Amino acid sequence: MKNVRNISIIAHIDHGKTTLSDRILEITGAIEPRKMRAQYLDSMDIERERGITIKSHPLRVFYKSKKDGQIYEINIVDTPGHVDFTYEVDRSLAAVEGAILLVDATQGVQAQTVANTYKAVEHNLEIIPVINKIDLPNANITETELEIEDLIGIPGDEIYKISAKEGTGVEELLEAIIEKIPAPSGKDEDKLKALIFDAKYDKYRGVIVYVRIFDGSVKSGDKIMTFSNKQTYEVVEVGAFTPEMKKVDSLNAGDIGYIIAGMKEVSMAKIGDTITSAKDPTKEPLPGYKEVKPMVYAGMYPGIPEYYEELRKALEKLKLNDSALVFNPDHSPALGFGFRCGFLGLLHMDVVKERLEREFEMAVILTAPNVEYKVVLKNGEELLINDPAKFPSESEIQEVYEPYVKLSIITPPEYLGKLMNLVQNEKRGTMISTENAGFERVVLNFEVPLAEIIFDFFDRMKALSRGYASMDYELIGYRKSDLVKVTILVNKEPVEALSMIAHKDKAYTMARKLVDKLAELIPQHQFEIPIQAKAGGRIIARSTVKALRKDVLAKCYGGDVTRKMKLLEKQKEGKKKLREIGRVSIPQEAFLALLKVG
Ligand code: GDP
């Protein structure tokens, strides 16, 4: 048996994952805590601010057991904490044999932790429950014990109690990891099978592939192959995370580490794919590989039209490090040249937008996101449409299909009624089954159109369940649906960037809300501006922006010249933020108004 243990820490944000990792590094003498912090915590600011960790480095430490005096290698893999990244969580958990379920004694079990714990159970991981922050005066250990017991059925006296901050109980936890988590079972002599569970792009070294070796071994100079597309590469370096990347001679069965093999962008190292030997490949890849596809699409335009080229360069750079981002050149009469982009979900879209702002100083205009529809034309042609502007006219269409997902919601039973009402009555969902999960939790399974859950669904679910429900979804395919395109006309001119695809039953209400919202957002002009929504050749809703009566300059009586100048300058600046459509200026936020009416 190997002296290796591979684990993941499942924790809600702020429950102490980082502090515990720090303490483990300190106890095992991997690195001084101060130096380490800067290193280990190099994850993106955006993640910290939003209370999510998308990805951070794995860790490898060596620990000498007090019980048997032997030295053990312990690898700790991180799991992202947001529903957009469920597949990455799944693959990180597939890379380990055990998980620490870390719960803050002052907060108790949080919804986000529950979904990941169930995933860990699905993967047959050995779970070690841990209550953290027992040093705090308001620690509520007994209640937290009960919650953990409900969740995974482990009795209170078998739950570890620690203070990650003060170090209390952390050595006992390390001993428990060695004792309870099974050692990896692969063999060095077998054909190479390594699971890609993450990948990062480095400016100088190219793509760094994070792997778990299940069978076989790999060293520099080896020829490897990615199983999904049979591409081959020569290994330049293999190493471990200490937490800095440290070169090692070889990675063997059971190890977690990195491979550098001349890959140019992260999309070459697909998460979930199997790396094997190019000369002596395995016949069977590791189970669970899935091609990650964008779920939602939106138009992205440079805030200043001349910056198109710069935006393209910025997106290309982001793409090196973000294989889930997809973009293609696009043109909109209202917004000029830009891109049609594909994202994993709304959070992913926000992260991309913010990274463009922070890392590239690019302010962008995004249009409301939508899903990808399948349209069968009367002439038999089949089209995939991810831009409402390109939706064929009603007379050409035979049938329309939209993507459906299987949606699972985990909730305490008291919110069940409200959540069922939300999904079934407002979001066109159908209930498939319910299961009891633990003492105080129910799993609700639905089939729902993807389009219904990309807008405000997550927030609504959280609000209705006081933060307790959590969700997970996976694509199950396309279903025929009664969909129409709603075109928005501003001052009688169609503005395609504002159009949307809606279900017939909801088109009227959504159009009504959208025109009202737009009327609020579009500033008054010297003339009256009608805002209309058109579907199936008819106007189905209308709102008006009243004409502005007073001339701004009239207030100045022509007297104070400097004041007049300032006012003009201000107007100019304000205009920059508006888009001229015909004679009407439309503010940027109007293009996202649709998000508020879903
Ligand atoms: P993460 O978001 O799960 O990585 O959480 P952190 O490790 O960043 O911890 C969040 C906050 O809780 C920080 O202010 C830590 O100092 C604090 N913290 C973590 N563990 C303990 C503990 O055992 N006791 C106390 N009192 N505070 C802790």
Residues whose N, C-alpha, C, O or C-beta is under 5 A from the ligand:
A	BS01	GDP	A11 H12 I13 D14 H15 G16 K17 T18 T19 L20 N132 K133 I134 D135 L136 I162 S163 A164 K165 E166
